[in-house]
Amino acid sequence: MSHRQTLLPLVAPALLSLVALGQIALTRVEGLTPWKGGGFGMFSTIDSTSARLLRLELRTDQGLVSVALPPAVRQPASELRAMPSQARLEALAHRLAALRWIIAPGGTPDRPRLLGAPATLPLPTGVDVKPAQVTALHLSLWRYDLDAAHLRLEAYKALETTLDLAPLAVATPE
């Protein structure tokens, strides 16, 4: 039997082992969800991207307002949930700060509905939109952990950042 015939059956298991070790290292060191990067161990954990939540709050002249993440940041938000880091969180916060925020219909005076869109998009016409005076942006990433003693899931804040913004009228009615 040749040397090549002896080693060839070992190539696939060796490569699979390298991928598994790399994915395990990324989950331990970089916070990669076990559901990504090869998925080894994905069925043994609740720590998937869908269990990692991003919370965005804007400080406006109406107070602190919780806001849904706009579609313009869907991809970087997904990447942040898959492999969270303070640098990724801050990069996403800066992208959110660069958006044009408007007060849209459907809210109440004490709970306005804010929408964010790239400043290059035109404002909607025929709809009553007002500029939102955004003075600060707070973005946090929440994760779940199993409290084995009480057999329940508990949310905890894994990362957070706050950007203080100069009073910024981010939309102007035309």
C-alpha positions in Angstrom: 0.0 0.0 0.0 1.4 3.4 -1.0 2.0 6.3 1.3 -0.7 8.3 -0.6 -3.3 5.5 -0.1 -2.5 5.5 3.6 -2.9 9.3 4.1 -5.8 10.0 1.8 -8.5 8.5 4.1 -7.2 10.8 6.9 -7.6 14.1 5.0 -11.4 14.5 5.4 -11.3 13.8 9.2 -8.3 16.1 9.7 -10.0 19.0 7.8 -13.3 18.5 9.7 -11.3 18.5 13.0 -9.6 21.8 12.0 -13.0 23.4 11.1 -14.4 22.2 14.4 -11.5 23.5 16.4 -11.6 26.9 14.6 -15.3 27.2 15.3 -14.9 26.3 18.9 -12.1 28.8 19.3 -14.2 31.6 17.7 -17.2 30.8 20.0 -14.9 31.0 23.1 -12.7 33.9 22.2 -14.8 36.1 19.8 -18.3 35.3 20.9 -19.4 33.7 17.7 -22.7 32.0 18.1 -22.4 28.1 17.9 -25.0 28.2 15.1 -22.4 29.9 12.8 -18.9 29.0 11.6 -19.5 25.3 11.1 -22.3 24.9 13.6 -20.6 22.4 15.8 -22.6 22.3 19.0 -25.5 24.3 17.6 -28.1 22.0 19.0 -26.6 22.1 22.5 -27.3 25.8 23.0 -29.9 28.5 23.0 -27.3 31.0 21.9 -28.3 31.6 18.3 -28.5 34.9 16.4 -32.2 35.0 16.9 -31.6 34.9 20.7 -29.3 37.9 20.6 -31.3 41.1 20.6 -30.3 44.6 19.7 -32.0 47.5 21.4 -31.8 51.0 20.0 -32.9 54.0 22.0 -32.8 57.6 20.9 -32.8 60.6 23.2 -35.0 63.3 21.6 -36.8 66.4 22.8 -39.7 64.0 23.7 -37.4 61.9 25.9 -35.9 58.4 25.4 -37.6 56.5 22.6 -37.1 52.8 21.8 -36.8 52.5 18.0 -36.8 49.5 15.7 -33.6 49.0 13.7 -34.2 50.3 10.2 -33.7 48.1 7.1 -30.6 50.1 6.1 -28.6 48.5 8.8 -30.0 44.9 8.6 -26.7 43.3 7.4 -24.3 44.9 9.9 -26.9 44.2 12.7 -27.0 40.5 11.6 -23.2 40.3 11.6 -23.1 41.9 15.1 -25.5 39.4 16.5 -23.6 36.5 15.0 -20.2 37.6 16.3 -20.5 40.5 18.8 -17.7 42.8 19.6 -17.5 46.3 21.0 -15.9 47.6 17.7 -18.8 46.1 15.7 -21.4 47.6 18.1 -19.8 51.1 17.9 -19.5 50.9 14.1 -23.2 50.1 13.9 -24.0 52.9 16.3 -22.1 55.4 14.1 -24.1 54.1 11.0 -27.3 54.6 12.9 -26.2 58.1 14.0 -25.7 59.0 10.3 -29.3 58.2 9.4 -32.0 60.8 9.0 -34.5 60.3 11.8 -38.1 61.5 11.3 -41.2 61.5 13.5 -43.7 59.5 11.5 -47.4 59.2 11.9 -48.7 56.5 14.1 -47.1 57.5 17.4 -48.4 59.5 20.3 -47.0 62.7 21.8 -45.4 60.8 24.7 -44.4 57.8 22.5 -43.4 59.1 19.1 -42.8 56.7 16.2 -39.3 57.4 14.8 -38.1 56.1 11.5 -34.5 56.2 10.2 -33.4 56.2 6.6 -30.3 57.1 4.7 -30.0 60.9 4.3 -29.7 60.4 0.5 -33.3 59.1 0.3 -36.0 61.8 -0.3 -38.5 62.4 2.4 -41.9 60.8 1.8 -44.4 63.1 0.2 -48.1 63.4 1.2 -47.2 62.2 4.7 -46.9 64.4 7.8 -43.3 63.9 8.8 -41.4 66.0 11.2 -37.7 66.2 12.1 -36.6 64.3 15.2 -34.1 66.3 17.3 -31.7 63.4 18.3 -29.2 64.3 21.0 -28.0 60.8 22.0 -28.1 57.3 20.7 -27.9 54.2 22.9 -27.4 50.8 21.4 -27.2 47.6 23.4 -26.8 43.9 22.6 -28.7 41.5 24.9 -28.2 37.7 25.2 -30.0 34.9 27.0 -28.4 32.5 29.4 -29.9 29.5 31.1 -30.3 29.8 34.9 -30.0 26.1 35.5 -30.8 26.4 39.2 -34.3 27.9 38.4 -34.7 26.4 35.0 -35.4 29.6 33.2 -33.9 31.9 30.6 -32.5 35.2 31.8 -31.6 38.1 29.6 -28.5 40.1 30.2 -26.8 43.1 28.5 -23.7 41.8 26.8 -22.5 45.0 25.2 -23.6 48.7 25.1 -22.5 52.0 23.7 -23.9 55.5 23.9 -23.1 58.3 21.4 -23.7 61.8 22.5 -24.8 63.8 19.4 -25.0 67.5 19.0 -28.6 68.5 18.8 -29.2 67.4 15.2 -32.3 67.9 13.2 -32.0 64.9 11.0 -34.9 65.6 8.7 -36.2 68.7 7.3 -39.7 68.9 5.8 -39.6 70.1 2.2 
